[in-house]
């Protein structure tokens, strides 16, 4: 039997998106703070999150005493993020802006963009513009924590990830499939499928998008095109601050620590 999915945008369903990823929030926030202490020279506590989405990390960093700025293009997720801050009686400056064309009236000590959001930037000009914009708002010695999944161009297999979460009477199953990358076009196709089971029945939502691809050499070259940023450390998606690695092509899930010169 064919299972039919409603085609839409899971960013327009912030409560569901939150359920899938919220369990990682405190571990990510602790890691961000550790990276600021360990690799940053700027000692203030001002933070920026490009593409802040539902605001889970905005709220977590505000609760840790940071003065937080964030922006996103999606008005639904921004509304959800502002409501989250209101419920928790926390403050942050949230605006609607694009990843590659944003402005901030102040300098920050820490910036971060995790879970491959950076790969929505479709070409080298946009990606370089984003990195330069981040560098421009970082204080000297400030750090940018950038997490993304690198591509293995030799692979001909799809990759899959699955989460099952429950909140109250609602159960959400999330399946994400990524197709093999296209080396020539620097693109990979991604699909998420959410199955939501609750008191009012079952709903299925499918979202499709394209990511720009990078291998280790390509991301090193991109960072080198922004001289005001230096790559000072590499970690994995396990967010273990005591286990740094290297950007040598041996790992695909990388968290890069970039410091403003």
C-alpha positions in Angstrom: 0.0 0.0 0.0 1.3 3.4 -0.9 1.7 5.8 2.0 0.9 9.4 1.0 2.6 12.4 2.5 1.4 16.0 2.5 4.1 18.0 0.8 5.1 21.2 2.7 7.8 22.9 4.7 8.6 21.5 8.1 9.9 25.0 9.1 6.3 26.0 9.0 5.6 23.4 11.7 8.0 24.7 14.4 6.5 22.7 17.3 7.1 19.4 15.4 10.6 20.5 14.2 11.3 21.3 17.9 10.3 17.9 19.1 12.8 16.2 16.8 15.9 18.3 17.8 15.2 19.7 21.2 16.9 16.9 23.1 20.3 18.1 21.8 19.8 21.7 23.0 21.6 21.7 26.3 24.5 19.6 25.0 24.9 22.0 22.1 24.7 25.1 24.4 27.3 23.7 26.7 29.6 22.9 23.8 29.2 26.5 22.4 30.1 28.0 25.7 33.1 25.7 26.0 34.3 26.7 22.5 34.0 30.4 23.5 36.1 29.8 26.5 38.7 27.6 24.9 39.2 29.2 21.5 38.0 32.7 21.8 40.1 35.7 22.8 37.1 38.0 23.0 35.8 37.7 26.6 32.4 39.3 26.4 29.2 37.4 26.4 27.4 38.6 23.3 26.2 35.9 20.9 24.7 35.7 17.3 22.8 32.8 15.8 22.2 33.1 12.0 19.2 31.0 10.9 18.0 30.7 14.5 14.8 28.8 13.6 12.6 28.0 16.6 14.9 29.7 19.0 15.8 26.7 21.1 19.5 27.7 21.2 18.6 31.4 21.4 16.8 30.7 24.6 19.4 28.3 25.9 22.2 30.8 25.5 20.1 33.7 26.9 19.5 31.5 30.0 23.3 31.1 30.3 23.7 34.9 30.6 24.5 35.8 26.9 23.1 38.8 25.2 21.7 37.0 22.2 21.0 38.2 18.6 19.4 35.9 16.1 17.8 36.1 12.7 15.8 33.9 10.4 13.9 34.2 7.1 10.9 32.2 8.1 8.2 34.4 9.9 6.5 31.3 11.5 9.6 30.1 13.2 10.5 33.6 14.3 7.1 34.0 15.9 7.5 30.7 17.7 11.0 31.7 18.9 9.7 35.0 20.3 6.8 33.2 22.1 9.4 30.8 23.6 11.4 33.7 25.0 8.3 35.3 26.3 7.2 32.1 28.1 10.6 31.7 29.7 10.9 35.4 30.5 14.1 35.7 28.5 15.3 38.5 26.2 16.9 38.4 22.8 17.0 40.6 19.7 15.4 38.6 16.8 15.1 39.9 13.2 14.1 38.6 9.8 17.1 38.5 7.6 18.8 36.3 5.0 21.9 34.1 5.7 24.1 35.8 3.1 22.8 39.4 3.4 22.5 40.3 7.1 23.4 43.3 9.2 23.9 43.7 12.9 24.4 47.1 14.7 26.8 45.6 17.3 29.8 43.3 17.5 29.6 39.8 19.1 32.0 37.5 20.8 30.5 34.2 19.7 28.4 33.2 16.6 27.1 29.7 15.7 25.3 27.9 13.0 24.8 24.1 13.4 23.1 21.1 11.7 24.2 21.9 8.2 22.0 25.0 7.9 25.0 26.7 6.2 24.5 24.3 3.2 21.3 26.1 2.2 23.6 28.8 0.7 23.4 27.6 -2.9 26.7 28.9 -4.4 30.2 30.0 -3.6 29.4 33.7 -3.7 26.6 33.4 -1.2 28.7 31.1 1.1 31.6 33.5 1.0 29.3 36.4 1.6 27.9 34.8 4.7 31.3 34.0 6.2 32.5 37.6 5.5 29.3 39.0 7.1 29.9 36.9 10.2 33.6 38.0 10.3 32.4 41.6 10.1 30.3 41.3 13.2 32.7 39.3 15.3 35.0 41.1 17.6 38.8 40.3 17.1 39.3 37.0 18.8 35.6 36.1 18.6 34.7 32.6 17.3 32.2 31.2 14.8 31.1 27.6 15.5 30.0 26.2 12.1 28.6 22.7 11.9 28.0 20.8 8.6 28.0 17.4 7.1 30.7 17.0 4.4 30.0 15.0 1.2 31.6 11.8 0.1 31.6 12.2 -3.6 32.6 8.6 -4.3 29.5 7.3 -2.5 26.6 5.9 -4.6 24.4 5.1 -1.6 21.7 7.1 0.0 22.2 8.0 3.7 19.3 7.9 6.2 18.7 9.1 9.7 15.8 8.4 12.0 14.4 9.9 15.2 11.5 8.8 17.3 10.3 11.3 20.0 7.2 11.6 22.2 5.8 14.6 23.9 2.7 13.9 26.0 0.2 12.1 23.8 2.0 13.0 20.5 4.6 10.7 18.9 6.7 12.0 16.0 8.8 9.8 13.7 11.3 11.7 11.6 13.1 10.1 8.6 15.7 12.1 6.7 17.1 10.7 3.4 20.0 12.3 1.5 20.8 11.2 -2.0 24.4 10.8 -3.3 26.0 14.2 -4.1 26.6 15.5 -7.6 30.2 16.5 -7.7 29.9 18.6 -10.9 26.9 20.6 -9.8 27.9 20.6 -6.1 24.3 19.7 -5.0 22.7 16.9 -3.0 18.9 16.2 -2.7 17.4 15.8 0.8 14.0 14.7 2.0 12.5 14.7 5.4 9.3 12.7 6.3 7.5 13.3 9.6 4.8 10.9 10.8 2.8 12.5 13.6 0.5 10.3 15.7 -1.8 11.8 18.3 -5.3 11.8 19.8 -6.7 13.2 16.6 -5.2 10.7 14.2 -2.1 10.4 12.1 -0.5 13.1 9.8 2.3 12.7 7.4 4.4 15.6 6.2 7.2 15.6 3.5 9.7 18.4 2.9 12.2 18.3 0.0 15.2 20.6 -0.6 18.7 20.9 -2.1 22.0 21.4 -0.2 25.2 22.7 -1.6 28.0 20.1 -1.1 31.5 20.4 0.4 34.3 18.0 0.9 37.2 18.8 3.2 39.3 20.4 0.5 36.4 22.6 -0.7 35.5 23.9 2.8 39.1 24.7 3.5 39.3 26.6 0.2 36.2 28.5 1.1 37.5 29.5 4.5 40.7 30.6 2.9 38.8 33.0 0.7 37.9 35.0 3.9 41.3 36.1 5.3 39.8 37.7 8.4 38.8 34.2 9.6 41.2 31.5 10.7 40.3 27.8 11.2 41.6 26.9 14.7 39.9 23.6 15.6 37.6 20.8 14.3 35.2 18.7 16.3 32.5 16.2 15.6 28.7 16.2 16.0 29.1 14.4 19.3 29.9 17.9 20.8 32.6 16.6 23.0 34.8 19.6 23.8 37.6 17.4 25.0 37.9 15.4 21.7 39.1 17.7 18.9 39.9 16.2 15.6 41.2 17.3 12.2 39.8 18.5 8.9 41.5 15.8 6.8 38.6 14.1 5.0 38.4 11.3 7.5 35.2 12.5 9.1 32.0 13.8 7.5 30.1 15.4 10.4 32.4 18.3 11.3 32.1 21.3 13.6 34.6 24.0 12.6 35.9 26.6 15.0 36.7 29.8 13.1 38.3 32.7 14.9 38.3 36.4 13.8 41.8 37.6 13.3 
